[in-house]
Amino acid sequence: MKRSTYVRRTKIVATIGPACDDPKILAEMIRAGMDVARLNLSHGDLDTHRERFRRLREISREVGTEIGIMLDTCGPEVRLTHLSQPLRLNPGDQFVLTTHPDGSSHQGGVSWDGIFSMIEPGHLLWVDDGNIVLRCVEQRADELITETVVGGILKNRKKISSPTVTWPLDILTDTDRTSLSMGIAEGMDFVAASFVRSAEDVVEIRKFFELNHSDAFIISKIENRAGVENLAEILAVSDGVMVARGDLGVELPPERVPWLQKDIIGQANELGIPVVTATQMLESMTHAPRPTRAEVSDVAHAIWDGSDSVMLSAETASGQYPVESVQMMAKIAEDADNRRGFLTPRTFSVLRVGDAVSRASAEMAESLGARAILTATATGYTARMVSRSRPSVPIIAISTQERVMRRLKLTWGVFPIISDDTEHSDDMVNKAIEAAVEYGHVADGDLVVLTAGVPAGIPGTTNMVRVETISSPVLVGTGLGYGEPVTGVICFQPQDAESLPNDPYVAVVRDYDSDAKEFFSRAKAIIAERSGRTSDVAVAAVTLGIPAIVGVEGAIERLHNNQIVTIDPVRGVIYKGRVKI
């Protein structure tokens, strides 16, 4: 099996739409690096979303790569309705919002009638993320007469917001509830909750999920003033967060977005919950085959800020280059991930044993030069806690549940794989290693740091960290208890000293005799069939200060000249080949 290289740690979320409905394009997007597919409930009907959901599951199985699926809610938003065709508005033009649009060109409806009592003369309305700005000049019971301040092409179903008014709508619309019920039935992995204003909004969604027997992750989108003001309480009850920069830069001054992005990411990193940075990341690729240099820089800096995932919206949903957009995002992420010196440094509080063990595993992997961190996880929590330390090696998360595996697709540096269930800690360790080897993540000779909970299979009990070498011992004996691990070439005792190799070797003997003195003196380690810590061969090794393993049955028959082995003189284990211990 081809060995993994783990170049990219940052995950990619791609929005699904008409531009990528073709199964071949979806398959190419998965191969290019799409980790999570996003279905935007603000566009398209229920049947379309259900069809896309099922198509994604089917294609991911065909490709052989599991992906997560995220449903993005409409949320408490107001949209323009009943606009028969796109309309150009120039500054000074009048436009009427009404409950009874008659189809005239400068008139449209709204999705929520409450707007007519909340907007007063002088209030501004932002349409299409602020691309068009209207000022209310007259308020009536069922109409708002507005004047165009900033013109543009007005299109149906564009969002309407106000910098001074928060719409008092439920966090889930009726459409959201219907769509999420479909998502629950199909097995969705995440919901991106739009326009979250407080912890109560998240709790309301959680109640809906519990009533419908779902434990899908809630990713709270921070995109309004209330969300920013209540950020800490929102994060405390969320499973993840999205920096939704589009609406955030409309409802708040755009110059605040860069530092708000850093602040939101930093607080999410502290809690160890995944954070997605979104909106206009490669916007120009909607119509162009290459991004602007500013967009490339934006993606890289979002990663260095601490983003777990970066998201594509119109680029893949309606753009001309959906596959190329994913490919470009993957290239940028790969390069950014390999420049660890630019990562924003973080310090984390340790609130529980699992947090300390997770951080220790990352530090051990760094200092020991391990190939990977293996974590056996029931819920994904341990893998996320390890991830927040941004270790230099990949995190291989082994779970018995596919839903846990798919949810980890949003977390930085985590490569989830499925494994069989176990009842005992040793079995769990062995299963984790076997699964990692089978998938090509690690190989013989690799050193890994393994963290898990004991007893096995109980969520929230991460309390064990150990170092393992991925190799099956060739032979086992009794180590004399001192000396560093040694790798060398096997040498059997020759007939005369002149035949000894010039370079130090691993000497193999049955026992010690008078002719073995010079043979031993040139050795870097000794393997002997004779047992006993007080045997002549053991005494000779101690006297010469040479690491040794005694009592190795079958050493003469099972080893051969010029064979490379690694010995652990403390544990008394002999490995084939070069093994890091």
ROSEMI-967409 format. One line per 10 residues: number of its first residue (from 1); their letters; for each residue z, y, x negated of C-alpha. Coordinates in steps of 0.1 Angstrom, whole numbers, plus 5000, padded with zeros to 4 digits. Layout:
// ROSEMI-967409
NUM> a> Z Y X  ...
// end
This chain:
// ROSEMI-967409
1> mkrstyvrrt> 5000 5000 5000  4991 5035 4988  5022 5053 4975  5033 5086 4993  5031 5117 4973  5050 5141 4996  5032 5172 4986  5040 5190 5019  5075 5193 5033  5070 5221 5059
11> kivatigpac> 5059 5208 5093  5029 5221 5114  5030 5227 5151  4996 5231 5167  4988 5243 5202  4965 5221 5223  4938 5237 5245  4901 5236 5254  4891 5239 5218  4906 5206 5209
21> ddpkilaemi> 4904 5185 5240  4878 5162 5223  4896 5131 5211  4878 5132 5178  4890 5167 5171  4926 5157 5180  4924 5127 5157  4911 5150 5129  4940 5175 5136  4965 5147 5132
31> ragmdvarln> 4949 5135 5100  4948 5171 5087  4986 5174 5092  4996 5182 5128  5032 5170 5131  5039 5184 5166  5015 5191 5194  5024 5220 5217  5013 5222 5254  5015 5258 5267
41> lshgdldthr> 5025 5256 5304  5015 5292 5309  4978 5281 5308  4963 5251 5326  4974 5231 5356  4998 5201 5358  4971 5174 5358  4955 5189 5327  4988 5189 5308  4995 5153 5319
51> erfrrlreis> 4961 5142 5307  4965 5160 5274  4999 5144 5269  4987 5109 5275  4956 5115 5253  4979 5127 5224  5000 5096 5226  4970 5073 5227  4952 5090 5198  4984 5092 5176
61> revgteigim> 4987 5054 5180  4951 5049 5171  4954 5071 5140  4986 5054 5131  5007 5086 5128  5034 5094 5154  5036 5130 5164  5061 5150 5185  5050 5166 5217  5064 5200 5228
71> ldtcgpevrl> 5061 5216 5263  5063 5254 5262  5076 5269 5294  5064 5300 5313  5100 5312 5315  5111 5344 5332  5079 5363 5328  5056 5384 5350  5019 5380 5348  4989 5399 5362
81> thlsqplrln> 4971 5381 5390  4941 5385 5413  4919 5403 5388  4885 5390 5397  4869 5399 5363  4878 5415 5330  4882 5452 5333  4879 5479 5307  4907 5505 5310  4904 5538 5291
91> pgdqfvltth> 4933 5562 5285  4939 5582 5316  4924 5556 5340  4944 5547 5370  4954 5511 5378  4973 5499 5408  4997 5469 5409  5001 5457 5445  5013 5429 5467  4980 5429 5485
101> pdgsshqggv> 4951 5433 5461  4918 5438 5479  4896 5428 5450  4887 5463 5440  4881 5468 5403  4911 5490 5395  4937 5469 5413  4956 5437 5406  4985 5416 5418  5016 5404 5400
111> swdgifsmie> 5034 5370 5399  5068 5385 5409  5072 5411 5437  5106 5423 5423  5087 5444 5398  5081 5470 5425  5118 5478 5429  5126 5478 5392  5099 5499 5377  5103 5537 5383
121> pghllwvddg> 5081 5566 5375  5080 5572 5337  5086 5536 5328  5061 5519 5305  5045 5486 5312  5031 5465 5283  5002 5442 5292  4989 5414 5269  5016 5417 5242  5013 5455 5242
131> nivlrcveqr> 4976 5457 5236  4973 5477 5268  5001 5502 5279  5004 5516 5314  5028 5543 5326  5042 5542 5361  5034 5575 5379  5044 5566 5414  5066 5539 5429  5061 5525 5464
141> adelitetvv> 5077 5496 5483  5047 5473 5476  5028 5492 5449  5030 5508 5415  5005 5535 5407  5000 5535 5369  4981 5556 5344  4966 5540 5312  4982 5551 5280  4966 5526 5257
151> ggilknrkki> 4933 5512 5269  4915 5479 5263  4900 5450 5281  4923 5439 5309  4922 5402 5318  4937 5381 5345  4970 5361 5339  4980 5384 5310  5018 5389 5306  5035 5421 5318
161> ssptvtwpld> 5067 5434 5302  5087 5466 5299  5106 5479 5269  5134 5492 5292  5137 5465 5319  5146 5428 5317  5133 5407 5346  5163 5390 5364  5144 5358 5369  5156 5322 5365
171> iltdtdrtsl> 5150 5307 5330  5129 5280 5346  5102 5289 5372  5093 5264 5399  5062 5257 5379  5083 5250 5348  5105 5226 5367  5075 5207 5381  5058 5206 5346  5090 5195 5328
181> smgiaegmdf> 5096 5167 5353  5061 5155 5343  5071 5159 5307  5103 5139 5312  5084 5111 5329  5059 5110 5300  5086 5111 5273  5083 5146 5259  5102 5153 5227  5108 5191 5228
191> vaasfvrsae> 5108 5219 5253  5102 5254 5239  5122 5276 5263  5105 5310 5267  5124 5343 5269  5159 5328 5264  5184 5356 5270  5218 5339 5266  5236 5306 5261  5237 5303 5299
201> dvveirkffe> 5199 5300 5300  5201 5271 5276  5229 5254 5295  5208 5258 5327  5179 5239 5311  5203 5213 5298  5217 5207 5333  5181 5202 5346  5175 5177 5318  5207 5158 5325
211> lnhsdafiis> 5200 5156 5362  5166 5141 5353  5181 5118 5326  5164 5134 5296  5178 5143 5262  5147 5162 5250  5154 5188 5224  5157 5224 5236  5139 5249 5212  5150 5284 5222
221> kienragven> 5124 5310 5218  5138 5343 5206  5114 5369 5218  5133 5397 5236  5161 5422 5231  5187 5401 5249  5178 5370 5228  5184 5389 5196  5217 5404 5208  5230 5370 5219
231> laeilavsdg> 5215 5350 5190  5247 5334 5177  5257 5320 5211  5221 5308 5219  5219 5290 5186  5252 5273 5191  5239 5255 5222  5203 5249 5212  5187 5220 5193  5163 5243 5175
241> vmvargdlgv> 5149 5278 5176  5115 5295 5175  5108 5329 5161  5083 5340 5187  5070 5371 5169  5044 5381 5195  5067 5392 5223  5095 5400 5199  5073 5427 5183  5065 5440 5218
251> elppervpwl> 5100 5442 5232  5114 5455 5199  5099 5479 5173  5074 5459 5153  5089 5471 5120  5121 5452 5129  5103 5418 5132  5103 5409 5094  5140 5412 5089  5147 5397 5123
261> qkdiigqane> 5126 5367 5113  5147 5363 5081  5180 5367 5101  5171 5342 5128  5159 5317 5102  5190 5321 5081  5214 5315 5110  5194 5285 5121  5195 5271 5085  5232 5276 5084
271> lgipvvtatq> 5236 5254 5115  5211 5228 5103  5188 5231 5134  5150 5232 5130  5134 5267 5131  5097 5273 5139  5080 5305 5130  5051 5313 5153  5025 5338 5165  4994 5351 5147
281> mlesmthapr> 5000 5331 5116  4963 5325 5110  4950 5346 5139  4917 5355 5122  4908 5318 5121  4903 5320 5159  4868 5333 5151  4865 5330 5113  4864 5300 5090  4889 5315 5066
291> ptraevsdva> 4921 5334 5071  4929 5369 5057  4949 5371 5025  4977 5388 5045  4979 5358 5068  4981 5334 5039  5009 5355 5024  5027 5356 5058  5027 5318 5062  5040 5313 5026
301> haiwdgsdsv> 5068 5339 5030  5078 5323 5064  5083 5290 5045  5102 5306 5017  5124 5323 5043  5135 5288 5053  5112 5278 5082  5111 5241 5090  5078 5244 5108  5050 5269 5111
311> mlsaetasgq> 5029 5271 5143  4993 5276 5153  4985 5291 5187  4951 5304 5197  4937 5291 5164  4937 5256 5177  4940 5260 5214  4909 5283 5219  4896 5290 5185  4863 5280 5169
321> ypvesvqmma> 4880 5262 5139  4909 5241 5152  4907 5213 5125  4900 5238 5097  4931 5259 5109  4954 5229 5105  4938 5220 5072  4943 5256 5059  4979 5257 5072  4986 5224 5054
331> kiaedadnrr> 4972 5237 5021  4992 5269 5023  5024 5249 5031  5017 5225 5003  5014 5252 4977  5045 5271 4991  5066 5240 4991  5058 5233 4955  5071 5267 4944  5107 5261 4951
341> gfltprtfsv> 5118 5291 4930  5108 5314 4959  5130 5297 4985  5157 5319 4999  5190 5305 4985  5215 5294 5011  5252 5287 5010  5266 5265 5039  5300 5260 5053  5312 5224 5055
351> lrvgdavsra> 5327 5217 5089  5329 5179 5089  5327 5149 5066  5290 5143 5075  5281 5178 5063  5298 5173 5029  5282 5138 5025  5248 5152 5033  5250 5181 5009  5264 5158 4982
361> saemaeslga> 5234 5134 4986  5210 5163 4980  5229 5174 4949  5231 5138 4936  5194 5133 4940  5187 5165 4921  5210 5157 4892  5200 5120 4889  5163 5126 4892  5161 5103 4922
371> railtatatg> 5127 5095 4938  5140 5101 4974  5170 5104 4997  5172 5075 5022  5192 5082 5053  5199 5057 5081  5204 5078 5112  5211 5071 5149  5204 5106 5162  5187 5124 5133
381> ytarmvsrsr> 5217 5146 5126  5223 5134 5090  5186 5139 5081  5188 5175 5094  5220 5182 5075  5204 5169 5043  5173 5190 5050  5191 5223 5052  5200 5219 5015  5162 5218 5008
391> psvpiiaist> 5164 5189 4982  5137 5186 4957  5129 5150 4968  5117 5138 5002  5142 5127 5028  5132 5093 5043  5150 5090 5077  5152 5054 5090  5159 5051 5127  5158 5023 5152
401> qervmrrlkl> 5145 5047 5179  5110 5062 5182  5122 5093 5200  5146 5101 5171  5117 5096 5147  5094 5120 5167  5121 5147 5169  5125 5147 5131  5088 5157 5129  5100 5193 5133
411> twgvfpiisd> 5124 5192 5104  5115 5203 5069  5112 5176 5042  5120 5147 5065  5097 5117 5067  5109 5094 5096  5101 5057 5098  5112 5030 5123  5133 5000 5114  5151 4971 5130
421> dtehsddmvn> 5187 4975 5143  5216 4963 5121  5253 4957 5126  5266 4957 5090  5264 4984 5064  5249 4962 5037  5222 4951 5061  5216 4987 5070  5211 4996 5033  5188 4967 5028
431> kaieaaveyg> 5168 4975 5059  5164 5011 5049  5151 5002 5015  5128 4975 5028  5113 5000 5054  5109 5027 5027  5091 5002 5004  5069 4989 5032  5057 5023 5041  5049 5031 5005
441> hvadgdlvvl> 5076 5059 5002  5094 5042 4973  5086 5014 4949  5102 4991 4923  5119 5010 4896  5127 5040 4918  5162 5054 4920  5172 5065 4955  5203 5082 4970  5212 5065 5003
451> tagvpagipg> 5234 5081 5029  5245 5066 5062  5275 5060 5086  5298 5031 5084  5302 5012 5107  5265 5011 5113  5248 5023 5144  5275 5047 5156  5263 5083 5159  5282 5111 5140
461> ttnmvrveti> 5299 5088 5115  5280 5099 5083  5306 5090 5056  5288 5070 5029  5266 5080 5000  5255 5056 4973  5229 5053 4946  5205 5023 4946  5177 5012 4923  5146 4998 4941
471> sspvlvgtgl> 5143 4965 4923  5153 4929 4927  5174 4917 4898  5156 4891 4876  5189 4877 4863  5226 4883 4867  5255 4877 4842  5287 4893 4831  5284 4928 4817  5309 4937 4789
481> gygepvtgvi> 5317 4969 4807  5304 4996 4784  5271 5011 4774  5243 5030 4791  5214 5012 4808  5188 5000 4783  5151 4994 4787  5133 4974 4760  5111 4946 4750  5124 4910 4750
491> cfqpqdaesl> 5126 4893 4717  5137 4857 4710  5153 4849 4676  5126 4841 4651  5127 4816 4623  5130 4843 4596  5141 4879 4595  5107 4891 4582  5092 4882 4617  5115 4906 4635
501> pndpyvavvr> 5099 4936 4652  5102 4970 4635  5113 4987 4668  5147 4980 4685  5145 4952 4710  5165 4933 4736  5178 4902 4719  5179 4869 4739  5200 4840 4726  5218 4809 4739
511> dydsdakeff> 5248 4815 4717  5259 4832 4685  5255 4816 4651  5256 4827 4615  5218 4833 4615  5221 4857 4644  5239 4886 4626  5207 4904 4613  5189 4896 4646  5217 4913 4665
521> srakaiiaer> 5220 4943 4641  5184 4954 4649  5188 4949 4687  5194 4977 4713  5209 4952 4737  5218 4915 4739  5213 4889 4766  5232 4856 4761  5234 4824 4781  5268 4816 4767
531> sgrtsdvava> 5295 4829 4790  5329 4844 4784  5341 4879 4774  5359 4864 4744  5330 4842 4733  5315 4846 4698  5284 4864 4711  5306 4888 4731  5328 4896 4702  5297 4901 4680
541> avtlgipaiv> 5282 4926 4705  5315 4945 4708  5318 4946 4670  5283 4960 4666  5287 4984 4695  5257 4969 4713  5255 4967 4751  5254 4931 4762  5253 4908 4792  5267 4872 4787
551> gvegaierlh> 5267 4842 4809  5231 4847 4820  5220 4812 4832  5184 4804 4825  5177 4834 4803  5157 4814 4778  5135 4798 4804  5130 4828 4827  5124 4855 4802  5096 4856 4776
561> nnqivtidpv> 5087 4875 4744  5074 4910 4748  5085 4912 4784  5099 4947 4794  5133 4946 4811  5160 4970 4820  5196 4959 4817  5227 4974 4833  5255 4963 4809  5283 4975 4832
571> rgviykgrvk> 5271 4956 4863  5256 4927 4844  5222 4930 4860  5188 4925 4844  5157 4940 4861  5121 4934 4854  5102 4964 4840  5113 5000 4836  5140 5008 4862  5160 5040 4865
581> i> 5197 5032 4870
// end
